[in-house]
Amino acid sequence: MKALLTARGTWYHVPTMHSKRSYVVLSALVVVAFAAGLFLGMRTETQATLLRSGTEDAPDGINLAPVWKTWRLLDQHYVPASTTTKQLSKQDRVWGMIQGLAASYNDPYTLFMPPQEAQIFSEEIRGEFGGIGVEMGVRDNILTVIAPLKGTPADQAGILAGDLILEVDGTSTSNINVDEAVHMIRGEIGTKVVLTVARKGERELLHIPIVRDTIEIPTLDTTLRDDGVFVLSLYNFGGTATREVRSALRQFLKSGSDTLVIDLRDNPGGYLGAAVDIASWFLPIGSTVVTEDYGGNADPIVHKSKGYDITQPDWRIAVLVDGGSASASEILAGALREHNKAVLVGQRTFGKGSVQELLDITPDTSLKVTVARWLTPNGRSISNNGIEPDLIVPITRADMDAGRDPQLDAAVHYVLTGTLSSPATTTASSTREVEDDTKVE
């Protein structure tokens, strides 16, 4: 049996694990590196095969002679620009060629991992790392924070979803992939890393020091408010999420409340199975939760509700999302909205919904390649600019500093009144009655 998880907002097929932390979809930074399906295929080749000159393994119509001519010319003419320039071995050059080939697809989630990077990735899957606790992705070729994980060093240092990481300890992150960024930020527990960040609304770059630590990831919190609204805050879709959400929903039922807010803000994702199982508590059996679309290369896989459906006709449900809501969060939010079980409040989601397959190139190197994308029940690609909520409610740094949460206030206002509007703003453009089931994407 296999399960799906997201690493750096990326989906992978991996063997199912039941340890509370063994699933950990974090990178060294916990770039949950949570974040998106990875088939652990076995495809090994010898170094000798990789270094063949040309024709036996070349795809039809592909002439590899220019590659080997370039190799020879570099051997004959290249002189390091500096005496401190690192000398590359022949094997390093082979890995560089494969990395260049993978990079030519212009997909930040398709990449070749040489031995050191492959080892780091393996450690992430097993949870054998420390870090700062931030989920990252590449957006418009810029390293971008999807979400800091609650209570982690990154969260405590003030890192925010949407921050652009321009430098790590003074080294530019320009044109690097997420795995390379992970390698730059990793370090011994207790040591410091400084991120240079560009943030919307800030005129100057921010230089944020963060002390690395072991990352403990909370799964969820629940609150029964004085006004009777039950708030379920889900921080990831990891190995314990299914069980903990089931327990939280039991609390909700016992509370007697008929108003529920599911907070998925800054939730970078997790196991696909957890997303499907959690959606099943709200959807009839057989309802489509998400479709795995292989772009015509294979038949699509439709993941459907298991039909636990505990909802009642008089319930009102709002789902809070923002730019830190990615992958599994987008799957759940999209499914509940498109089956008219909930409305979405907050800001546009991150837009990370692709599936990667991990293939072994040699025993100690791997190729990670995008093979599919996630589609909502109505067939909309999650990766196409994310999901726009039914009610857009901004939240500012001033709000956070003052302890205000206008997004939660708007969600609570909806479940209590049935009117989808910000309590402080009831203009025609921001108000939609509950009977209007218009979908906004």
N, C-alpha and C positions, 0 to 999 in steps of 0.2 A: 504494500500500500504506500502511496506517495501523498505528500501534502505540498502546498504551495506557500512560499513566504516571499516577502520583499526584502531585498537588501539595497539600501540607498534608493528606496522607492521602486525597486526593480523586482519583478517576480521570478521565482526560481522553483523548480521541482526538486525537492530533497526528501530523503526518507523521513517519515513521521517520527518525531521525538516527543516524549512525554515529560521530560525533566522541565521544571519550572523555568529554568534559564537556558536550557540547551538549545532552544530554537533561536537564540538571540540573533535578531536580524539587525545587528548594529555593525557599524564598521568600527575601527579602532575608536572612532569618535562616537561610536554607536551611530554611525551613519547608517542606523538601523538599517544605518546601513543595516533599513528594515526590509526608497526606499526605497516584484514585483513581480513565469514559471520555469524552474531550472531542472532540465532533465540531466541527471548525473550520468551522461553517456560515457562510454569508454571508447576512445579512439586514439590509439597511441601509434606513433611513428618513430622510427629511429632517426638520429641526427644525420646518418648517411643519406637517408631518403630525402630529408629536407635540403641537403646540399647538392643533390643531383643537378647536373647542368641543364637539363632541359626538357627533353621531349617525352620521356616515358610517362611522367605523371602530370604533364601540363594539360590543362583543359583544351579541348578541340579549338583550333584556330588561334591559340595564344602562343606568341613567340617570346620566349623568355631570354633570348640572346641579349637584349639590351640590359637586362638585369646583371648578367654575368660580365658584360663589357664594362658596365659602370663599376662593378666590384674590382675588376682588374685595373681600371684607370685610377680609382681611388688608392689602390695599393701602390701604384707607380708614382702618383703625383702628390698625394695629400701630405701636408706638413702642418702639425698642430699650431694654432695661432698663438699659443702661449705654452711655456714650459710646464705650466700647471694643468694644462688640458688633459683630461682623462684619456688614457689609451684604451681603445676598445679591442676586445678579443674578437676573433672570427665568429665565435658563438654569439657574442653580443650583437654583432652585425646581422646575424641571421634573425635574432629576436627582433631587432629594429626593423628589418624588412617586413616581418609578419605584422608587427605593430602598425607600420605604415599602410599595409594592405587593409587591415581592419579599420583604420582611421579613415581610409578613402571612402567608406560608406557614409561618413558624416552623421553617424549615430552615436551619441555619447555613451550608450549602453552596450554597444558592440565593440569589444576590445580584446586584445591578446594580452595575456598575463605571463610574463617571464617568471622564472623560478621564485624570486623574492616576492613579487606581487601575488603569485598563486598561493604561496605559503600564507601570506597575510589573509587572503580571502578565505582559505581553509580554516584559519584560526577564528575568523569572524563567525563562520557558520557554526563552529563548535563553541563559540563564546569565550575563547581563550585570549582576552585582550583587555586593556584599559583604554580610557579615552576621555573625551570631554562631554559626550552626550548630545550630539547634534546629528540630525538627518540632513543630508545634502543631496543636491542634484545639479545638473548642468542645464541652464535655461539661457537661450540665446548666446551660447558659448561662454557663459559666465558662471562660475561656481556660486551656487545660490543655496541659502539655508532654506530647507523645506520646513523644518521645525526643530527647536530645541526640545529635548525631552525633560519633562517635569522633574524638578528637583536635582538635575544634574549640574556639573560645573558650568556648562554653557548657559543653562537657564539662569543659574545664580549670578553669572557674570553679565547678564543682560543681553545675550544674543537673541535676536528676534527672527521670526519667520519672514522671509523676503530679503534679509540682509545679503549683500553681495560680498563674498570673501575675495578680496583682490590680492592679498598677500598673506603668507604664513611665515612668521619670523623673518619678515623682510624679503622673502622670495616670492616673485610673482606667480599667481595661479593661472595666468593667461594660457589658453590652449592646452590645459591639462584635463584629464578625465577624473572621475570621482575616485577611482582606485589610487591614482597618483596623489590626489589630495589627501587621501587617508594616510598614505605612507608619509607625507610631509607632516601631518598633524600628530601622528602616533608618537609615543615616547613613554618613558618610565613614569609610573605613578608617582606623584609628588613634584614632578618637574613642570615648568611653565612653558606655554606656547602663546605667542601673541598673534592675534588675527587682525589684519587691517580690513576694515569693513566700510562699504558704502551703504548708507541707509536712506531710504526715501524720507524727505523732510529735513535731512541734516545737510548743511552746507559743507561741512568739513568731514574728511575721512575719520573714522573712529579706530583707535588702536586699543584693542581689548585683550588684556592678559587673562589667561585661563590656566588654572592648575589641573593637570591631568589626574584622573582618579578611576577607581573601579566603578563601573556604571551599574547601578541597580535600577531597573525599569519598573515603575508602578504600572498596573494594568487599568484600574478604574477607581473612581470614587462615586459615592451616592449621597444625595442630600434631599430630605423632605422639607421643603420650605414652609414657612409659617402660612403662606397663602395656599398651601395644599399642592403646589406643583412639585413633582418628583423629578430631580435632575440626575441623570446618569452620565458621568464624564468618563469617556473611554479613551485611554491614552495610546493604546496599540492593539493590534490583532494577533498577539503572540500566543504561545502555547497554552496559557491559562485563561485566555480571554473568553472562550466558549463557556467554560465552567463558571467563571466569575460573573459573566453577564446573566447566565441562567439564575444564579443566586440573587443578583441585583433585581431582576425582573420578579422574582418571588417576593422580594421586599416591596416592590412597587404594588403588586397585587394585594399583599397583606395591608398596605397602607390605606387602601380604599380610594386612592386618588384615581382620577380619570384624565389627568393632564400630565404629559411626559415630555421632557426636554432631553434629547440625546446630544451631548456635546462632543463633537469630533474635531474640534479645533486643535491644530498642532498635532494631529494623530497621523504619523507618516505611513501607517500600513501594518502588514503582518501576513499571517497565513490566509490564503484564499479560503480554505475550509472553514476558518473562523468567521470570515465575512458571510459566507453562504449560510452557515449554521445560525448566526445571529439574525440575519435577514429572515430566516425561516420562522422566527418567533412572531413575525409581523405579517407574513405572506401565506396565502393558501398553498396547498401542496401543488407542485408542478409549475408554479409561477417562475418565470425566468428571473434570475438574479443578475447574471452577467454572462456574456458570450465571449469565448476565446476564439478570435478570428485570425485565421492563418493566411489571409490574403489570397486565397485560391490555391495555396500550396498543399493544403490538407483540409479535410472537412472540419467545419467549426465545431467547437465543443460548447454545449449550452449547459450551464450550471443552474439547477433549479431548486426552488424551495423544498425543504423536507416537510413543510406543512404543519409546524408546531402551532402556528397562528393563534395567539392568545388575545388578539385585539377585539375590541367591542365597538359597535357603531357610534357610541357617544364619546369615544376617546378623541382627544386632540393631541397630536404629536408634532413637535418641531425638532428639526435637526440643525445644530449649529455647525457651520463649516467656515474655513478660511483658507488662506494661501498655504497653510501648513497641513491641510487635509489632503492626503495623497493615497493612491493605490486602493487598498482595502477600504479606506474611509470613503473614497469616491464611489466604489462599488456599492457599499451599503447605502450611502446617501442617494445615489442615482436610482437604486432599486426601490427604496421606500417612496421617493418622490414620484417616480414614473408609474407606480402602482397605486398612486393616490392615497398612500398611508400616512404621509407626513409632508410638511412644507419645509423648505430649506431657508435658513436665515444666516446672514453674516456676509462673507465675501467669497469671491470666486476661488475655487479649489486649485490645487497645484497643477493638475493635469498630467499625472503619471500613470499610464495604464498600458505598459508593454510587457511582453513575456520574453525572457531570455533562456537560452539553452546553453549549458556548460559542457564543452567537449574537451577531452584531453588530447593535446597535440603530442606531447611526450609525457613520460611519467611525472615530470615536475613542472609542466607548463599547461596552460588552459586557454581556450578560446571561448569567450562569452559572446553570444550572438543573439540579436533580437529576432524572434521567430513568429511572434503573434502580437495582437493588441486586444485590449479589453473593450467591449461594447456594452452600453447600458441596455436595459430591456427594450428600449425603443430604437436600438441600433446606432446610438451616438457614440463616437469614439471619445473615451475619457481623455486621451492624450491631446485632443484638439482643443487646447485652451482651457481645459478643465471644465467644471460645472458651475454655472452661475446660479446663485440662490434665487428663490422667489422674492425675497426682500433683501436688498443690499444695505447693510448697516456698517459704516466704517467705525473703527476704534482707533483712537490716537494715543500717543505716548502720554499726553496729559491725562487722558482717561485712566490709563493704567496706573500712573503715578498717584492719582487721586483715589484709586480703588473703585473706579466706575467701570461698569461693563454694559454699555448700551446694546451690544448684541444679545446678551442673555436677557436683558430687560425687554427687548423686542420679541424674543422667543416666548418669554413668559406672558407678555401682553397678548400674543396670539392664542396660546393654549387656554388662557382665561376668558378671552372675549370673542374668539373666533374671527377677529379682524387682523389681517396681516399688515401691520403698520408699526412704525416706531412710535412709542408713546409720546415722544416730543415732536414728532413730525407726522401730520395726518393729511398731507397734501394728496391730490389725486394721483400724482406720479408715484407716491410711496405706499399707497393703500390698495389692498386687494381683498375683497370679501372672501370668506372661506369657500363659498359656493363656486367661485371661479377657479377652474382646475387648469388654467393656462400653464404650460410648461415653458420655462425660459432656459435656453442653452446658449 
